[in-house]
Amino acid sequence: MQLLDELVAEHDLIEQVVGSLRAYVSARAAGTTDASAGPRFVRFLQLFAGHFHHAREEDVLFTALRERAELPEEGPLGALREDHRQTAQLLESMTPLLERAALTADDAAELERLAVRYSRILWHHIDAENSVLFPESAARLRKQGVLELPSRAMTPGEAEARALGLTLVAQYPPIVDREIVRGDGCVCCPALVGNCPGLERAWWSESEWDELEGHLAEG
């Protein structure tokens, strides 16, 4: 499904730029770089990650899953939508600090705190979508006869933001956060048993549970 392929490819760039943001924020806190890249990070995250990427997930994919596959808003969709809300809120809080010409010690500490929180939510979010949402979406929509979903071209502003992201990754090599546990599947998702009961409990039909029990009995 072309839209899903596009979203996965966009995740690759978004993930790298978020790692670059962490590297940049650390450099700003250490006083080893200036403020010039701050607004460029904001522009990429607002226009490309937000207005282009997240908007197509919610407006096209999530809508198709609700209306065509009859999946509930609760569970995975609600948890992923909440991730979008939280990251947008964190970016809004970071923006004045990223655009500030000079940072106090308190400013720098707060920016680092926000950047760490932002990156960890977004990285977990990407893992959950790549390993669970997208494969399940393709299978469940196909069962309903939906073989393709509409996409759209980037606006000139979104394309410019994407180009900025590529430049930022080259300028600030992405960090690797050794303190975050990442991986495939629901078990690595912080939303599990919090605001999401898991894929099986939220989405599986009775026939799917019956199939599982049959496979277990055969084993």
C-alpha positions in Angstrom: 0.0 0.0 0.0 1.7 3.2 -1.2 0.6 5.5 1.6 2.0 3.1 4.2 5.2 2.8 2.3 5.5 6.6 2.2 4.8 6.8 6.0 7.5 4.3 6.8 10.0 6.2 4.6 9.0 9.5 6.3 9.6 7.8 9.7 13.2 7.1 8.8 13.9 10.8 8.3 11.8 12.0 11.3 13.6 9.6 13.5 17.0 10.9 12.4 16.1 14.5 12.7 14.8 13.9 16.3 18.2 12.4 17.0 19.8 15.4 15.5 17.6 17.7 17.7 19.0 15.9 20.8 22.6 16.4 19.6 21.9 20.1 18.8 20.2 20.8 22.2 23.2 19.2 24.0 25.5 21.4 22.0 23.5 24.5 22.8 23.5 23.6 26.5 27.3 23.2 26.3 27.7 26.4 24.5 29.4 24.8 21.5 26.9 25.9 18.8 24.7 28.9 18.2 21.0 29.4 17.9 20.8 29.5 14.1 19.6 25.9 13.6 16.8 26.1 16.2 14.2 27.6 14.0 15.0 25.1 11.3 14.3 22.2 13.6 11.0 23.9 14.5 10.1 24.3 10.9 10.8 20.7 10.0 8.9 19.3 13.0 5.9 21.5 12.5 5.6 21.3 8.8 7.0 18.0 7.7 6.4 15.8 10.8 3.2 17.5 11.9 1.3 19.1 9.0 2.4 16.5 6.4 3.1 13.2 8.1 0.9 13.1 11.2 -2.0 14.8 9.4 -2.1 12.1 6.7 -1.9 9.4 9.3 -4.9 10.8 11.2 -7.0 12.2 8.3 -6.5 9.2 5.9 -5.2 6.1 7.6 -7.0 6.4 11.0 -10.2 7.5 9.3 -10.1 4.5 6.9 -9.5 2.1 9.8 -12.5 3.5 11.7 -14.9 3.8 8.7 -13.9 0.9 6.5 -12.4 -1.7 9.0 -14.8 -0.6 11.8 -12.0 -0.3 14.3 -12.7 1.6 17.5 -11.1 4.9 18.4 -10.1 3.4 21.8 -7.0 1.3 21.9 -4.1 1.7 19.4 -5.7 4.5 17.4 -6.4 6.6 20.6 -3.0 5.9 22.0 -1.2 7.0 18.8 -3.4 10.0 18.5 -2.5 10.9 22.0 1.2 10.6 21.1 0.6 13.2 18.3 -1.1 15.5 20.8 1.7 15.2 23.4 4.5 15.7 20.9 2.8 18.8 19.4 2.4 20.2 22.9 6.0 19.5 23.7 7.2 21.1 20.5 5.1 24.2 21.3 6.8 24.4 24.7 10.3 23.9 23.1 9.8 26.5 20.3 10.5 29.7 22.2 13.6 28.1 23.7 14.8 26.8 20.3 14.3 30.2 18.8 15.9 32.2 21.6 19.2 33.8 20.7 20.7 33.2 24.2 19.9 30.6 26.8 20.3 30.9 30.6 21.4 27.8 32.5 17.8 27.2 33.5 16.6 27.6 29.9 19.2 25.1 28.7 18.2 22.5 31.4 14.5 22.9 30.5 15.2 22.6 26.8 17.1 19.4 27.4 14.3 18.0 29.5 11.7 18.8 26.9 13.9 17.4 24.0 14.5 14.1 25.8 10.7 13.7 26.6 9.8 14.6 23.0 12.3 12.2 21.4 11.4 9.3 23.6 7.7 9.6 22.9 8.2 10.0 19.2 10.7 7.1 18.9 8.3 4.7 20.8 5.5 6.0 18.6 7.5 5.2 15.4 8.3 1.7 16.7 4.6 1.0 17.4 3.4 2.2 14.1 6.1 0.5 12.0 5.8 -2.9 13.8 2.1 -3.0 14.7 -0.1 -0.4 13.2 1.0 -0.4 9.6 1.1 -4.2 9.1 -2.2 -4.6 10.8 -3.7 -1.8 8.9 -2.7 -3.3 5.5 -4.1 -6.7 6.4 -7.4 -5.4 7.9 -8.1 -2.9 5.1 -7.4 -5.5 2.5 -10.0 -7.8 4.1 -12.5 -5.0 3.5 -11.5 -4.6 -0.1 -9.4 -1.5 0.5 -6.2 -2.0 -1.5 -5.0 1.6 -1.6 -5.4 4.8 0.3 -5.1 8.4 -1.1 -2.0 10.4 -0.4 -1.0 13.8 -1.5 2.1 15.7 -2.7 4.0 17.9 -0.3 3.3 21.6 -0.4 6.3 23.8 -1.3 6.7 24.7 2.4 6.6 21.0 3.4 9.2 20.1 0.8 11.4 22.9 2.0 11.0 21.6 5.6 12.0 18.1 4.4 15.2 19.5 2.8 16.0 21.4 6.0 15.7 18.0 7.9 18.3 16.4 5.6 20.7 19.3 6.1 20.2 19.2 9.9 21.0 15.5 10.0 24.2 16.1 8.2 25.1 19.1 10.4 24.2 17.4 13.7 24.8 13.7 13.6 21.9 12.0 15.4 22.6 10.7 18.9 21.7 7.2 20.1 19.8 7.3 23.4 21.1 4.3 25.3 18.5 4.8 28.1 15.4 4.1 26.0 14.2 0.6 25.4 13.0 0.2 21.9 11.7 -2.7 19.8 8.8 -4.2 17.8 5.4 -5.1 19.0 3.0 -3.9 21.7 5.2 -5.2 24.6 7.6 -2.3 23.9 4.9 0.4 23.8 4.6 2.5 26.9 0.8 2.8 26.2 0.2 -0.9 26.8 -2.1 -1.4 29.8 -2.0 2.4 30.3 -4.3 4.0 27.8 -4.3 1.1 25.4 -5.2 -2.6 26.3 -3.1 -3.9 23.4 -3.9 -4.8 19.8 -5.5 -8.1 20.5 -7.9 -6.8 23.2 -8.8 -3.7 21.2 -9.1 -5.0 17.7 -9.3 -8.8 17.5 -12.7 -10.3 16.5 -14.1 -13.5 18.0 -13.1 -15.5 15.0 -9.4 -14.3 15.4 -9.5 -15.5 19.0 -11.0 -18.8 17.9 -8.2 -19.2 15.4 -5.6 -18.6 18.1 -7.1 -21.1 20.4 -7.2 -23.6 17.5 -3.5 -23.1 16.8 -2.6 -23.5 20.5 -4.7 -26.7 20.7 -2.9 -28.1 17.6 0.5 -27.3 19.2 
